[in-house]
Amino acid sequence: MAGNTDSQLTELHTKAAYAHEAAAHGHSTGDHASAQELARKALGYSVEALKHTQEMAQSAPQRMQV
């Protein structure tokens, strides 16, 4: 189960990174409307990934925390 959670968190962080990259590219090519939408999506993915990562860290056994 933990491995599945790890892969889901990794996927959320990856989606956020790709959406940020796509938004930056759209902005650099002058497509500001698309870039804004992609930036909103990237922020949503980032916030969701952070929330789940924090929940996972809080529920981890004490010996697993760094």
PDB file of N, CA, C and O in Angstrom:
ATOM      1  N   MET A   1       0.824  -1.198   0.000  1.00  0.00           N
ATOM      2  CA  MET A   1       0.000   0.000   0.000  1.00  0.00           C
ATOM      3  C   MET A   1       0.862   1.253   0.000  1.00  0.00           C
ATOM      4  O   MET A   1       0.569   2.208  -0.720  1.00  0.00           O
ATOM      5  N   ALA A   2       1.922   1.259   0.801  1.00  0.00           N
ATOM      6  CA  ALA A   2       2.785   2.446   0.851  1.00  0.00           C
ATOM      7  C   ALA A   2       3.438   2.707  -0.486  1.00  0.00           C
ATOM      8  O   ALA A   2       3.591   3.863  -0.883  1.00  0.00           O
ATOM      9  N   GLY A   3       3.829   1.655  -1.190  1.00  0.00           N
ATOM     10  CA  GLY A   3       4.440   1.827  -2.501  1.00  0.00           C
ATOM     11  C   GLY A   3       3.490   2.494  -3.475  1.00  0.00           C
ATOM     12  O   GLY A   3       3.903   3.323  -4.286  1.00  0.00           O
ATOM     13  N   ASN A   4       2.218   2.133  -3.395  1.00  0.00           N
ATOM     14  CA  ASN A   4       1.207   2.733  -4.244  1.00  0.00           C
ATOM     15  C   ASN A   4       1.051   4.216  -3.925  1.00  0.00           C
ATOM     16  O   ASN A   4       0.924   5.039  -4.832  1.00  0.00           O
ATOM     17  N   THR A   5       1.062   4.554  -2.656  1.00  0.00           N
ATOM     18  CA  THR A   5       0.961   5.951  -2.236  1.00  0.00           C
ATOM     19  C   THR A   5       2.168   6.733  -2.735  1.00  0.00           C
ATOM     20  O   THR A   5       2.035   7.855  -3.224  1.00  0.00           O
ATOM     21  N   ASP A   6       3.338   6.134  -2.607  1.00  0.00           N
ATOM     22  CA  ASP A   6       4.559   6.788  -3.094  1.00  0.00           C
ATOM     23  C   ASP A   6       4.465   7.084  -4.577  1.00  0.00           C
ATOM     24  O   ASP A   6       4.828   8.172  -5.022  1.00  0.00           O
ATOM     25  N   SER A   7       3.977   6.116  -5.346  1.00  0.00           N
ATOM     26  CA  SER A   7       3.889   6.325  -6.796  1.00  0.00           C
ATOM     27  C   SER A   7       2.842   7.383  -7.141  1.00  0.00           C
ATOM     28  O   SER A   7       3.007   8.133  -8.104  1.00  0.00           O
ATOM     29  N   GLN A   8       1.769   7.444  -6.360  1.00  0.00           N
ATOM     30  CA  GLN A   8       0.753   8.478  -6.588  1.00  0.00           C
ATOM     31  C   GLN A   8       1.323   9.859  -6.288  1.00  0.00           C
ATOM     32  O   GLN A   8       1.075  10.810  -7.030  1.00  0.00           O
ATOM     33  N   LEU A   9       2.086   9.971  -5.204  1.00  0.00           N
ATOM     34  CA  LEU A   9       2.702  11.254  -4.863  1.00  0.00           C
ATOM     35  C   LEU A   9       3.720  11.660  -5.920  1.00  0.00           C
ATOM     36  O   LEU A   9       3.796  12.825  -6.309  1.00  0.00           O
ATOM     37  N   THR A  10       4.489  10.699  -6.373  1.00  0.00           N
ATOM     38  CA  THR A  10       5.461  10.980  -7.431  1.00  0.00           C
ATOM     39  C   THR A  10       4.754  11.473  -8.678  1.00  0.00           C
ATOM     40  O   THR A  10       5.213  12.415  -9.325  1.00  0.00           O
ATOM     41  N   GLU A  11       3.643  10.844  -9.018  1.00  0.00           N
ATOM     42  CA  GLU A  11       2.885  11.252 -10.200  1.00  0.00           C
ATOM     43  C   GLU A  11       2.347  12.678 -10.050  1.00  0.00           C
ATOM     44  O   GLU A  11       2.392  13.453 -11.005  1.00  0.00           O
ATOM     45  N   LEU A  12       1.842  13.033  -8.873  1.00  0.00           N
ATOM     46  CA  LEU A  12       1.347  14.395  -8.645  1.00  0.00           C
ATOM     47  C   LEU A  12       2.468  15.422  -8.789  1.00  0.00           C
ATOM     48  O   LEU A  12       2.287  16.461  -9.425  1.00  0.00           O
ATOM     49  N   HIS A  13       3.615  15.131  -8.202  1.00  0.00           N
ATOM     50  CA  HIS A  13       4.743  16.051  -8.312  1.00  0.00           C
ATOM     51  C   HIS A  13       5.213  16.168  -9.764  1.00  0.00           C
ATOM     52  O   HIS A  13       5.574  17.256 -10.212  1.00  0.00           O
ATOM     53  N   THR A  14       5.209  15.066 -10.489  1.00  0.00           N
ATOM     54  CA  THR A  14       5.615  15.075 -11.899  1.00  0.00           C
ATOM     55  C   THR A  14       4.630  15.879 -12.742  1.00  0.00           C
ATOM     56  O   THR A  14       5.043  16.670 -13.590  1.00  0.00           O
ATOM     57  N   LYS A  15       3.333  15.682 -12.516  1.00  0.00           N
ATOM     58  CA  LYS A  15       2.322  16.460 -13.248  1.00  0.00           C
ATOM     59  C   LYS A  15       2.505  17.950 -12.988  1.00  0.00           C
ATOM     60  O   LYS A  15       2.415  18.762 -13.908  1.00  0.00           O
ATOM     61  N   ALA A  16       2.759  18.299 -11.748  1.00  0.00           N
ATOM     62  CA  ALA A  16       2.960  19.713 -11.407  1.00  0.00           C
ATOM     63  C   ALA A  16       4.173  20.265 -12.138  1.00  0.00           C
ATOM     64  O   ALA A  16       4.122  21.367 -12.683  1.00  0.00           O
ATOM     65  N   ALA A  17       5.254  19.513 -12.154  1.00  0.00           N
ATOM     66  CA  ALA A  17       6.474  19.973 -12.826  1.00  0.00           C
ATOM     67  C   ALA A  17       6.243  20.158 -14.318  1.00  0.00           C
ATOM     68  O   ALA A  17       6.665  21.166 -14.885  1.00  0.00           O
ATOM     69  N   TYR A  18       5.582  19.206 -14.962  1.00  0.00           N
ATOM     70  CA  TYR A  18       5.309  19.326 -16.394  1.00  0.00           C
ATOM     71  C   TYR A  18       4.367  20.498 -16.685  1.00  0.00           C
ATOM     72  O   TYR A  18       4.554  21.218 -17.667  1.00  0.00           O
ATOM     73  N   ALA A  19       3.362  20.687 -15.835  1.00  0.00           N
ATOM     74  CA  ALA A  19       2.442  21.798 -16.052  1.00  0.00           C
ATOM     75  C   ALA A  19       3.154  23.134 -15.882  1.00  0.00           C
ATOM     76  O   ALA A  19       2.876  24.076 -16.625  1.00  0.00           O
ATOM     77  N   HIS A  20       4.065  23.235 -14.921  1.00  0.00           N
ATOM     78  CA  HIS A  20       4.851  24.466 -14.753  1.00  0.00           C
ATOM     79  C   HIS A  20       5.723  24.716 -15.983  1.00  0.00           C
ATOM     80  O   HIS A  20       5.826  25.847 -16.457  1.00  0.00           O
ATOM     81  N   GLU A  21       6.345  23.665 -16.493  1.00  0.00           N
ATOM     82  CA  GLU A  21       7.190  23.787 -17.683  1.00  0.00           C
ATOM     83  C   GLU A  21       6.363  24.207 -18.905  1.00  0.00           C
ATOM     84  O   GLU A  21       6.789  25.066 -19.677  1.00  0.00           O
ATOM     85  N   ALA A  22       5.198  23.610 -19.076  1.00  0.00           N
ATOM     86  CA  ALA A  22       4.326  23.960 -20.202  1.00  0.00           C
ATOM     87  C   ALA A  22       3.842  25.402 -20.088  1.00  0.00           C
ATOM     88  O   ALA A  22       3.762  26.115 -21.088  1.00  0.00           O
ATOM     89  N   ALA A  23       3.517  25.831 -18.865  1.00  0.00           N
ATOM     90  CA  ALA A  23       3.080  27.210 -18.662  1.00  0.00           C
ATOM     91  C   ALA A  23       4.207  28.182 -19.001  1.00  0.00           C
ATOM     92  O   ALA A  23       3.969  29.212 -19.631  1.00  0.00           O
ATOM     93  N   ALA A  24       5.416  27.864 -18.593  1.00  0.00           N
ATOM     94  CA  ALA A  24       6.559  28.726 -18.907  1.00  0.00           C
ATOM     95  C   ALA A  24       6.783  28.798 -20.408  1.00  0.00           C
ATOM     96  O   ALA A  24       7.073  29.865 -20.948  1.00  0.00           O
ATOM     97  N   HIS A  25       6.649  27.673 -21.073  1.00  0.00           N
ATOM     98  CA  HIS A  25       6.828  27.665 -22.533  1.00  0.00           C
ATOM     99  C   HIS A  25       5.734  28.493 -23.207  1.00  0.00           C
ATOM    100  O   HIS A  25       6.018  29.288 -24.103  1.00  0.00           O
ATOM    101  N   GLY A  26       4.487  28.308 -22.780  1.00  0.00           N
ATOM    102  CA  GLY A  26       3.386  29.081 -23.354  1.00  0.00           C
ATOM    103  C   GLY A  26       3.589  30.568 -23.152  1.00  0.00           C
ATOM    104  O   GLY A  26       3.309  31.366 -24.047  1.00  0.00           O
ATOM    105  N   HIS A  27       4.068  30.937 -21.996  1.00  0.00           N
ATOM    106  CA  HIS A  27       4.323  32.346 -21.709  1.00  0.00           C
ATOM    107  C   HIS A  27       5.434  32.889 -22.610  1.00  0.00           C
ATOM    108  O   HIS A  27       5.336  34.001 -23.129  1.00  0.00           O
ATOM    109  N   SER A  28       6.480  32.099 -22.785  1.00  0.00           N
ATOM    110  CA  SER A  28       7.611  32.566 -23.596  1.00  0.00           C
ATOM    111  C   SER A  28       7.260  32.686 -25.074  1.00  0.00           C
ATOM    112  O   SER A  28       7.918  33.427 -25.803  1.00  0.00           O
ATOM    113  N   THR A  29       6.230  31.966 -25.530  1.00  0.00           N
ATOM    114  CA  THR A  29       5.824  32.054 -26.937  1.00  0.00           C
ATOM    115  C   THR A  29       4.717  33.073 -27.144  1.00  0.00           C
ATOM    116  O   THR A  29       4.246  33.258 -28.267  1.00  0.00           O
ATOM    117  N   GLY A  30       4.293  33.740 -26.068  1.00  0.00           N
ATOM    118  CA  GLY A  30       3.287  34.790 -26.180  1.00  0.00           C
ATOM    119  C   GLY A  30       1.866  34.309 -25.988  1.00  0.00           C
ATOM    120  O   GLY A  30       0.934  35.106 -26.099  1.00  0.00           O
ATOM    121  N   ASP A  31       1.668  33.037 -25.705  1.00  0.00           N
ATOM    122  CA  ASP A  31       0.330  32.497 -25.497  1.00  0.00           C
ATOM    123  C   ASP A  31      -0.017  32.619 -24.012  1.00  0.00           C
ATOM    124  O   ASP A  31      -0.040  31.626 -23.284  1.00  0.00           O
ATOM    125  N   HIS A  32      -0.284  33.840 -23.580  1.00  0.00           N
ATOM    126  CA  HIS A  32      -0.467  34.117 -22.162  1.00  0.00           C
ATOM    127  C   HIS A  32      -1.735  33.502 -21.580  1.00  0.00           C
ATOM    128  O   HIS A  32      -1.746  33.124 -20.408  1.00  0.00           O
ATOM    129  N   ALA A  33      -2.809  33.393 -22.372  1.00  0.00           N
ATOM    130  CA  ALA A  33      -4.056  32.817 -21.865  1.00  0.00           C
ATOM    131  C   ALA A  33      -3.858  31.340 -21.526  1.00  0.00           C
ATOM    132  O   ALA A  33      -4.263  30.887 -20.455  1.00  0.00           O
ATOM    133  N   SER A  34      -3.246  30.599 -22.426  1.00  0.00           N
ATOM    134  CA  SER A  34      -2.985  29.181 -22.168  1.00  0.00           C
ATOM    135  C   SER A  34      -2.004  29.018 -21.017  1.00  0.00           C
ATOM    136  O   SER A  34      -2.152  28.121 -20.187  1.00  0.00           O
ATOM    137  N   ALA A  35      -1.008  29.884 -20.971  1.00  0.00           N
ATOM    138  CA  ALA A  35      -0.010  29.812 -19.902  1.00  0.00           C
ATOM    139  C   ALA A  35      -0.668  30.023 -18.548  1.00  0.00           C
ATOM    140  O   ALA A  35      -0.307  29.355 -17.579  1.00  0.00           O
ATOM    141  N   GLN A  36      -1.621  30.932 -18.463  1.00  0.00           N
ATOM    142  CA  GLN A  36      -2.307  31.170 -17.187  1.00  0.00           C
ATOM    143  C   GLN A  36      -3.096  29.942 -16.754  1.00  0.00           C
ATOM    144  O   GLN A  36      -3.080  29.583 -15.577  1.00  0.00           O
ATOM    145  N   GLU A  37      -3.779  29.300 -17.679  1.00  0.00           N
ATOM    146  CA  GLU A  37      -4.551  28.103 -17.351  1.00  0.00           C
ATOM    147  C   GLU A  37      -3.615  26.973 -16.908  1.00  0.00           C
ATOM    148  O   GLU A  37      -3.896  26.273 -15.935  1.00  0.00           O
ATOM    149  N   LEU A  38      -2.521  26.806 -17.615  1.00  0.00           N
ATOM    150  CA  LEU A  38      -1.557  25.773 -17.238  1.00  0.00           C
ATOM    151  C   LEU A  38      -0.933  26.070 -15.877  1.00  0.00           C
ATOM    152  O   LEU A  38      -0.683  25.155 -15.091  1.00  0.00           O
ATOM    153  N   ALA A  39      -0.687  27.332 -15.604  1.00  0.00           N
ATOM    154  CA  ALA A  39      -0.134  27.709 -14.302  1.00  0.00           C
ATOM    155  C   ALA A  39      -1.130  27.398 -13.179  1.00  0.00           C
ATOM    156  O   ALA A  39      -0.731  26.959 -12.101  1.00  0.00           O
ATOM    157  N   ARG A  40      -2.420  27.625 -13.430  1.00  0.00           N
ATOM    158  CA  ARG A  40      -3.441  27.279 -12.440  1.00  0.00           C
ATOM    159  C   ARG A  40      -3.456  25.780 -12.170  1.00  0.00           C
ATOM    160  O   ARG A  40      -3.539  25.344 -11.022  1.00  0.00           O
ATOM    161  N   LYS A  41      -3.375  24.991 -13.252  1.00  0.00           N
ATOM    162  CA  LYS A  41      -3.342  23.536 -13.097  1.00  0.00           C
ATOM    163  C   LYS A  41      -2.092  23.112 -12.333  1.00  0.00           C
ATOM    164  O   LYS A  41      -2.160  22.260 -11.447  1.00  0.00           O
ATOM    165  N   ALA A  42      -0.970  23.698 -12.672  1.00  0.00           N
ATOM    166  CA  ALA A  42       0.288  23.362 -12.000  1.00  0.00           C
ATOM    167  C   ALA A  42       0.187  23.660 -10.507  1.00  0.00           C
ATOM    168  O   ALA A  42       0.620  22.859  -9.678  1.00  0.00           O
ATOM    169  N   LEU A  43      -0.378  24.801 -10.174  1.00  0.00           N
ATOM    170  CA  LEU A  43      -0.544  25.159  -8.765  1.00  0.00           C
ATOM    171  C   LEU A  43      -1.443  24.146  -8.058  1.00  0.00           C
ATOM    172  O   LEU A  43      -1.155  23.727  -6.937  1.00  0.00           O
ATOM    173  N   GLY A  44      -2.520  23.761  -8.712  1.00  0.00           N
ATOM    174  CA  GLY A  44      -3.425  22.769  -8.122  1.00  0.00           C
ATOM    175  C   GLY A  44      -2.721  21.448  -7.859  1.00  0.00           C
ATOM    176  O   GLY A  44      -2.869  20.863  -6.785  1.00  0.00           O
ATOM    177  N   TYR A  45      -1.954  20.975  -8.841  1.00  0.00           N
ATOM    178  CA  TYR A  45      -1.198  19.726  -8.661  1.00  0.00           C
ATOM    179  C   TYR A  45      -0.185  19.874  -7.527  1.00  0.00           C
ATOM    180  O   TYR A  45      -0.019  18.963  -6.716  1.00  0.00           O
ATOM    181  N   SER A  46       0.483  21.011  -7.473  1.00  0.00           N
ATOM    182  CA  SER A  46       1.496  21.229  -6.442  1.00  0.00           C
ATOM    183  C   SER A  46       0.880  21.235  -5.048  1.00  0.00           C
ATOM    184  O   SER A  46       1.417  20.628  -4.122  1.00  0.00           O
ATOM    185  N   VAL A  47      -0.233  21.915  -4.906  1.00  0.00           N
ATOM    186  CA  VAL A  47      -0.910  21.995  -3.606  1.00  0.00           C
ATOM    187  C   VAL A  47      -1.400  20.612  -3.183  1.00  0.00           C
ATOM    188  O   VAL A  47      -1.260  20.226  -2.022  1.00  0.00           O
ATOM    189  N   GLU A  48      -1.973  19.873  -4.125  1.00  0.00           N
ATOM    190  CA  GLU A  48      -2.461  18.530  -3.819  1.00  0.00           C
ATOM    191  C   GLU A  48      -1.304  17.601  -3.430  1.00  0.00           C
ATOM    192  O   GLU A  48      -1.413  16.831  -2.476  1.00  0.00           O
ATOM    193  N   ALA A  49      -0.214  17.680  -4.166  1.00  0.00           N
ATOM    194  CA  ALA A  49       0.955  16.853  -3.860  1.00  0.00           C
ATOM    195  C   ALA A  49       1.517  17.202  -2.485  1.00  0.00           C
ATOM    196  O   ALA A  49       1.865  16.309  -1.712  1.00  0.00           O
ATOM    197  N   LEU A  50       1.608  18.480  -2.178  1.00  0.00           N
ATOM    198  CA  LEU A  50       2.113  18.910  -0.875  1.00  0.00           C
ATOM    199  C   LEU A  50       1.221  18.396   0.253  1.00  0.00           C
ATOM    200  O   LEU A  50       1.714  17.889   1.261  1.00  0.00           O
ATOM    201  N   LYS A  51      -0.079  18.527   0.079  1.00  0.00           N
ATOM    202  CA  LYS A  51      -1.023  18.082   1.103  1.00  0.00           C
ATOM    203  C   LYS A  51      -0.851  16.588   1.383  1.00  0.00           C
ATOM    204  O   LYS A  51      -0.769  16.168   2.538  1.00  0.00           O
ATOM    205  N   HIS A  52      -0.800  15.801   0.323  1.00  0.00           N
ATOM    206  CA  HIS A  52      -0.660  14.354   0.501  1.00  0.00           C
ATOM    207  C   HIS A  52       0.707  13.977   1.066  1.00  0.00           C
ATOM    208  O   HIS A  52       0.819  13.045   1.862  1.00  0.00           O
ATOM    209  N   THR A  53       1.733  14.693   0.658  1.00  0.00           N
ATOM    210  CA  THR A  53       3.071  14.431   1.177  1.00  0.00           C
ATOM    211  C   THR A  53       3.130  14.725   2.676  1.00  0.00           C
ATOM    212  O   THR A  53       3.715  13.954   3.438  1.00  0.00           O
ATOM    213  N   GLN A  54       2.532  15.830   3.098  1.00  0.00           N
ATOM    214  CA  GLN A  54       2.513  16.183   4.519  1.00  0.00           C
ATOM    215  C   GLN A  54       1.718  15.155   5.326  1.00  0.00           C
ATOM    216  O   GLN A  54       2.129  14.780   6.424  1.00  0.00           O
ATOM    217  N   GLU A  55       0.583  14.696   4.789  1.00  0.00           N
ATOM    218  CA  GLU A  55      -0.209  13.679   5.473  1.00  0.00           C
ATOM    219  C   GLU A  55       0.595  12.393   5.629  1.00  0.00           C
ATOM    220  O   GLU A  55       0.571  11.753   6.680  1.00  0.00           O
ATOM    221  N   MET A  56       1.298  12.031   4.580  1.00  0.00           N
ATOM    222  CA  MET A  56       2.101  10.816   4.606  1.00  0.00           C
ATOM    223  C   MET A  56       3.236  10.946   5.624  1.00  0.00           C
ATOM    224  O   MET A  56       3.531   9.996   6.349  1.00  0.00           O
ATOM    225  N   ALA A  57       3.867  12.109   5.678  1.00  0.00           N
ATOM    226  CA  ALA A  57       4.963  12.326   6.617  1.00  0.00           C
ATOM    227  C   ALA A  57       4.483  12.276   8.059  1.00  0.00           C
ATOM    228  O   ALA A  57       5.187  11.768   8.932  1.00  0.00           O
ATOM    229  N   GLN A  58       3.293  12.799   8.316  1.00  0.00           N
ATOM    230  CA  GLN A  58       2.759  12.805   9.675  1.00  0.00           C
ATOM    231  C   GLN A  58       2.366  11.400  10.132  1.00  0.00           C
ATOM    232  O   GLN A  58       2.440  11.090  11.320  1.00  0.00           O
ATOM    233  N   SER A  59       1.955  10.567   9.206  1.00  0.00           N
ATOM    234  CA  SER A  59       1.518   9.224   9.579  1.00  0.00           C
ATOM    235  C   SER A  59       2.656   8.207   9.539  1.00  0.00           C
ATOM    236  O   SER A  59       2.459   7.049   9.907  1.00  0.00           O
ATOM    237  N   ALA A  60       3.846   8.625   9.095  1.00  0.00           N
ATOM    238  CA  ALA A  60       4.985   7.717   9.029  1.00  0.00           C
ATOM    239  C   ALA A  60       5.483   7.400  10.434  1.00  0.00           C
ATOM    240  O   ALA A  60       5.406   8.237  11.333  1.00  0.00           O
ATOM    241  N   PRO A  61       5.988   6.198  10.613  1.00  0.00           N
ATOM    242  CA  PRO A  61       6.581   5.878  11.930  1.00  0.00           C
ATOM    243  C   PRO A  61       7.726   6.841  12.242  1.00  0.00           C
ATOM    244  O   PRO A  61       8.402   7.331  11.337  1.00  0.00           O
ATOM    245  N   GLN A  62       7.932   7.100  13.511  1.00  0.00           N
ATOM    246  CA  GLN A  62       8.956   8.051  13.952  1.00  0.00           C
ATOM    247  C   GLN A  62      10.330   7.686  13.395  1.00  0.00           C
ATOM    248  O   GLN A  62      11.099   8.577  13.036  1.00  0.00           O
ATOM    249  N   ARG A  63      10.648   6.422  13.318  1.00  0.00           N
ATOM    250  CA  ARG A  63      11.978   6.009  12.837  1.00  0.00           C
ATOM    251  C   ARG A  63      12.164   6.304  11.359  1.00  0.00           C
ATOM    252  O   ARG A  63      13.300   6.369  10.891  1.00  0.00           O
ATOM    253  N   MET A  64      11.091   6.484  10.615  1.00  0.00           N
ATOM    254  CA  MET A  64      11.196   6.756   9.178  1.00  0.00           C
ATOM    255  C   MET A  64      11.391   8.238   8.896  1.00  0.00           C
ATOM    256  O   MET A  64      11.845   8.599   7.811  1.00  0.00           O
ATOM    257  N   GLN A  65      11.059   9.102   9.844  1.00  0.00           N
ATOM    258  CA  GLN A  65      11.184  10.530   9.620  1.00  0.00           C
ATOM    259  C   GLN A  65      12.627  10.961   9.739  1.00  0.00           C
ATOM    260  O   GLN A  65      13.370  10.466  10.586  1.00  0.00           O
ATOM    261  N   VAL A  66      13.015  11.887   8.885  1.00  0.00           N
ATOM    262  CA  VAL A  66      14.396  12.368   8.869  1.00  0.00           C
ATOM    263  C   VAL A  66      14.482  13.652   9.638  1.00  0.00           C
ATOM    264  O   VAL A  66      15.561  14.233   9.752  1.00  0.00           O
TER     265      VAL A  66
END
